[in-house]
Amino acid sequence: MSFRSVLLAAALSVSPAAAIAQTLTPAESAAIDSLVTTTLAKTGTPSASIAVVRGGRIVLAKAYGKQSETGGSPRADAPYQIASVSKQFTAAALLLLEDDGKLSLDDTVAKYLPGISGGDTITLRQLLSHTAGLQDYWPQDYSFKAMATPVEPQAIVDRWAKKPLDFAPGTQWQYSNTGYVVAGMIVEKVAGQPLLSFLQRRIFAPLGMTAVDQDIAIGGRYPTGYGRAALGPMRPVVPAAHGWLFAAGELAMSATDLARWDIARMNRTILPADDWAAQETPVTLKDGTSTGYGLGVSVGGTGDRRVVAHSGEAVGFLTQNVVYPDAKVAVVVLTNTWSSDAYRTIASGIAKTALPETPATAADTAALAGARTLLDQLIAGRPDRARLTDNAAYYFTNQVIADYRTSLGPLGRPTAFVQTGPGALRGGFVGRSYRVSFGDRAVAVSTFTEPGANGRFEQFLISPAD
């Protein structure tokens, strides 16, 4: 549940289109199977459980590998500890209580809990957005000494939330599990019941979700958490003692259950639409800087490329939950080790399979045609220098042109010429990359062109492709 468990959502901003098939083809399913099994084998990750939402419905739920020491086939309904992914549920609880007229997110902490440092100025919204300044009680990626002993939320608050603030509320962003423990205590005080009971009644039961306290999701039918020291063997880890995650990450559930919540997000059900919007709106600091974080979720992308996501780290577990609301696509990946980045690799790979290709823009289409023409000219040894900027003309000396011709000519005519990824502005030019196939050989082409349909080439570099 450390800082590394926060997903940088913009890094997963794969471009979705409005229309998308609502099933996985056999080839897509096979690609996902290959991705997961290969990644588990390469990283030594014992198991993964995944769910894929496409077209607003679950199209795949599957588990792979070794979920526990007791053996048996992996179960897609096994509840993994999702840790910090739980934060969006704590935030949802406060939003629901605000809907009920029992509090306001702009209330100060001191209105509900006395003795918190800065409590008379920290708002509930700042707790949920990690802008309160409360010191994080678990920045480590291992269980520190105190975690071997059971704890109550008040004890966490007494030890960490009464220290001097790390910064004035609203002036910085800093991930803080402590803030969420405070938020959970406020939910329980205002709702008059345990946080998990409130969530069960207002969210889990209506959505048909099964969620349990991760403190009891140990042994028996539950997955075992694993870890490793350096490059040593994967070994079962000792779970944290009772109480250490609470509202900052106390939930365990299956990938399918988490996918049901993701679908509710897409369809704006369970919570009022304005609550979903509030959760997904990046909070702004007092200097006007966007944090890229809403209320319990990271937010990235623009327009139809929005990404709402969060990761989670518990003792022996790592989770990735990524939602592309406008594309009606979500990817859930649960793994039972905290010593591997397999969860990220699998999630990004599935997203590339589940999301459609980005429709080419008119500018991309024109640029591809120009790139294809220039490649043909270079293979022939006669580039049109009118299509090159002064810098590109300087680069393409007679020797460079000769090397292009002699190395590419024997490959024959290209059999495929495909743009890889969207174009991006840099240095006053538009950068685009291509993959060009010549039968069983392929090269990568990196270009910069002047903006506009007939922009000249500032760069046209070729290198071997993987």
N, C-alpha and C positions, 0 to 999 in steps of 0.2 A: 504494500500500500504506500510505497514511497513515491517520490516525485517521478521516477521513471515509469510509473503506472499510468501517468497522464498521457493520453494519446495526443500527438500533434496531428490534429485532424486534417490539416491542409496537406499533409504528406500523402494522404489517402484520397485525395480529390480526383478520383477517376471520373471522367466525364460521362454522365448518363444522358440518354435521350428520352424523349417523352414516351415513345412506344417501346415495349419490350415484351418478348415472349414470356408466357407465364409458366413454363416448364423448363426443365433442363433437358437438353438433347442427350442421347447416349454418349456422344463424344464429349460433351461438357461434364457429364457425371464421371466419365472415365478420367478426364483431365484432373478433376478434383480428387478422385481416389489416388491417382498417381502423385499429385502434389502432397497430399497428407502423408501417405505411406513413405514417400521418399524423404520428406522433411523429418518425420519421426526417426527414421533410420539414421539419417545424417547427423542429427543433433543428439540422439540418445534419449529423446523425450519419451517417457513411458506410454502416454496415451493422449488422445485428443477426441473431443466430442464437438461436432459442428452442427449448425443449422443455417440454412440458406433461405431467405425470403426473396421471392421474385414476383412481380406483379401484385404485391400486397398479400401473398399467401406463402406458407411454408412449402417449399418444393423439395427440400432435402433435409433429413435429420439422421445423422449417422455417427457412430463411435468407432474408434480404432485403437488397437494396442492393448496395453496392460493397465487396467484401472486400479488394481490393488494386488497385494501379496497373496490373496486367496485364489487368484486365477479366475477362470471362467471367461466366457465371451464378453466383450465390451458391450455395455448397454447404453443406448441413446437416451434413456430416461434417467440415467444416473445423475444425481445432483452434485455438481462441482462447486467449490467455494468461489464466488465471483468477486469477493472483496470490494474494491472501490467502485465497481460498477453499481454497487448498492447506493452510492451517494445520490444518484438521480431519483431514487425512490424516497430517500429522506427529504430531498428538495420537494418532491411531489406532495409529500405529507404536509409540509408547511404551506404549499400553495392551496391545497384542499382546505386547510384550516382557515386560510385567508378567505376563501370562497364562502366558508361557513360564517364569516363575520367574527371569528374568535381572535384574530390577530391581523397585523399588517406586516408585510416584509420590510416596511420602513420603520417599524418599531425598533427601539434599542433593546439590546440584550438585557440591560438592567431592569427593564420592565418585568422580566420573567425570572431571571436568575441573578441574585446579588453576588458581589464579590469578584466578578470577572474583570480582569484588567481591561480598562477602556470600555467597560460595559455600558457606560452612560453615553457613549458616542458610537459604538459599533452597532450596525443594524443587522437584522436577520438576513437581509439580502447580501450583506458583506460576508457573513458566515458562509453562505452557500456558494459564493463566487470566489472564495479564497482571497479576499481583499481586506480582511479584518485586522491582520497583523498579529494574530495569535500564533505562538510558536508551535510548530508541528511536533507531536510527541513520537512519531515513528518515521524519521527520514531514512533510516537504515534499510538495506535489502537483506537483513538477517534478523533473527529474534534476539533482541538484547536481553540482558540479565533479568530485568524486572518482569519480562513477559512469561517467565516460568511460573509466576505466581498469579492466581486469580485476582481480578480487579473489578471494581465497580466504576461506572462512569464518573461519579463524583470524585473518586480518587485521581482519575486522569485530569479532571478539571483542577483539582486542588494543586496538583504538581506542575501542570504546564500552562493552564489558562489564567493563572494568577501571577505569572512572571511578567516583567515589563514587556510591552509590545515590541515586536521586531520593527514596526514602522507605524506611522499614523494611519488609521483606518481610511481606506479608499485611495491611498497614494501609491501602492505597489500591489503586485500579484505574487503570492507565494503559497504553494500548495500546503494545506494545513488540515490534517486529520483531526486535530484538536477542535477546530471550528465546527466540524460535523458532529463531534461528541456533544458539544454545547447545543447544537441545533436539535439533536435527537432528544436531549433532556428537555428542551422547550416543547417539542412535540408531545412528549409524554405528560408534561405538566398541564398543557392546555387541553389535550384530548382526554386526559384522565384515564389513560390506559397505556400498556406497553406499546412501543413503536411497532413491533412486529404484528401485534393484534390489530392496530389501526390499519396497517398496510394490508393485512389479510382481509379485513372487512371492506375496505374502500377500493382496493386495487386487485389483489390476487384472486380472491374468490370470484368477483365479477368477470375476470378475464380467463378463468379456468386454469390459473397458474398454481403450481405447488412450490412453495418456498419455505425453507426452514432456517433456523439459526445455525450458522456454521459451527458454533461451538458444540452442537450435537451431531453434526454431519461428519462423524468420525467412526471408523470401524464398520463392521457389518457390511451393509450394501453400499456404503459410500466409497468413493474413490480415495485412494491413499495419496498424500502429498509426498513428493520426492525432491531431493536436492543433491548437489555434488560439490565437492571441494576441488577447486581448480578444474583439472581435466580428469579427476578421479571418477570412480563408478557412481551411478545414481543409487542413492540409498533413501529409504523412507526417512522422513524428518519428523521431529517431535512437534506436534501442533502447539500453538500458543495456548496458554492457560485461558480459562473462561473469562470473557468480558473485554478482551483487548480490542476488538474491532467495533462492536456496538454499531451506532448509526453511521460510522465512517466506512463500514464494510462488513456487516454481520451476516449477509445472506448467502445461502447456497441454493442452487436450482439447476435444472437441466438446461441445455442449449435451446431446446424447444420452448421451454417456459419463458426464457428471456426473449426469444423470437416473438412470442405472443405480445409481449410488452412493446417490442419494436413495431409491430403491426398497428397496435393502438396509437403509437406516435404518428405513424404515417396517416392513419385514418382520423386522427383527432377525436378518439373516443376515450372514455373513462374520465379524463380531465377535460374541462372546458377548453376550447380552442385557444383562448387567450392565455391560459396557463401553459400550454405547450409552447406558445410563442414566447412567453416570458422565459421559460427554461432555455430556449434555444437562441436567445438574444445575447450576444457577447456583452459583458459588463464593461463599462468605460471607467477608467480611473479619473481622478479629479483634474488631471492635466489633459484630459481628452483622449488619452491612449486607450485603444481597445485591448482587452486582455485575451481575446480569443476563447474565452470561457464564459459559459452562461451560468445556470443554476444546476450544478451537478453534472454538466456535460461540456466537453470541448466542442467548439463550433468552427467550421472552416468552409472554404469554397465560396462561390458567389453564384447568384442566379440559379440555374438549374443544376449547378454542381455542388449544392449544399451537402455538407457531411456533418452528422451529429454523432459523437462517439465518446467512448471512455474505455480505459483499460482497468484491470484490477490485479493486485498482487496480494495474495494471502501466503501464509507459511506453506510452501510446497505447491502453490498454484498460481497460474497466470491466465488472465482472461482478456479477450478482445471483443468488443461489441461496437460495430460500425453500422450506421444507418444512413442511407441515401434517400431522404424522404420524398423528393420529387420524382425519383426513378422507381419508387416503391420496391427498393432492394435493401436488404440487411444481411450482414454476415456476423455470425456468432461463433467464436472459437474458444473452447475451454481446454486447458491443458493441466496436467497434474505434476508439474515441476516448476520451480521458480529459478531454475538454472539454465534456461534456454530461451532464445528468441523465436522458437518455433511458432508460438502463437501469432506473432506479427507476420512472419513469412507466410503462414497458411492463410491468414486473413487477407493480406494484400493479394495473394495469388488467386483466392476464390473471388475476390472483388473483380479482378480482371476478367474472370470467366463469366461471372454472373451479370456484369454490366455490359450494355451494348457498346459497339464501337462508336466513337464520336463522329457525328455527321461532318463531312468535309465542308468547310466554308468556301465561298467563291474564291477568296484569296488563296486558300490552300490548294484548290484545284488548279488555279493559274500557275502557282509556284511549282507544283509538281510537274506540270507540263513543261515549264521552263527548265527545271532541273533535269528532266528526262532528255530534253533536246541538248542541253549542255553536255550531259554525259556522252551522248552519241557523238557529239563533236570532238570531245576529248579522246574518245576511243579511236576516232579517225585521225586525231592529231591536228585538228583545225578548229579550235574554239573561236566563236564569234566574240571578238574583243569589245564590240559595242555593247555586249550584255554584261561586261565586267566593270566594276568600279576601278578607279586608279589603283587602289591597294591590291585588288584581285589581279589586275593586269600586271602589277609589279611581281606578285607571287608566281604567276604562271610564266616563268622563263622558258626558253626553248628546252632546257634540260628537264624541267618539271613536266612540260607537255610530252616530251619524248618518253619519260618514265610512265606517265599515265597511259600513253598509247601502247607501249611494249608490254606493260603488265596486265592491262585490261583487255587488249585486243584478242589474245588467245582464248579468253573466256567465252567469246561469241556474243550473241545478242542477249540482252537481259530478258529473263522469263517472268520477272515480277519486279515492280517498283512501288513500294508502299511507304507512306508516311508513318512514322512511329511517334505517337504522342502529339499533343497540340503545339502550335507555334507559340513563341513567346518573345516579347520585346526585350532587346538588350543592346545597349550602346547605340540606339537610334536605328537599329535594324531588327528584322524579324528572323529569329532563329528557328530552323526546322531540321528534323532528322529523318532519314529514310533508310530503309533496308532494301537492297537491290540483290535479287537472286539471278544467278547464271547456272541453271541446272542445279547441281549439288553443291555449288559454291555460292557464297553470299558476301557482300561487302556492306559497310555502314557508310552513309554519306551525311556529312554535317555541313549545313549551309546557313549563311546569313544573306538576306536580301533587303534591298531598300523597300520601305512600305509602299503598297500600291500593287495593282495587278501586273504591271510591267516593270517592277523594280529590278535594278541590276544586282548581280551577285557580288557581295563583298567577300564571301568565303564559299569554297566548294572543295572540301577535304574528304578523302576516301581512306578507309582503314578496314582491315579484316573484320568480319562479323563473327559472333559466336556461333 
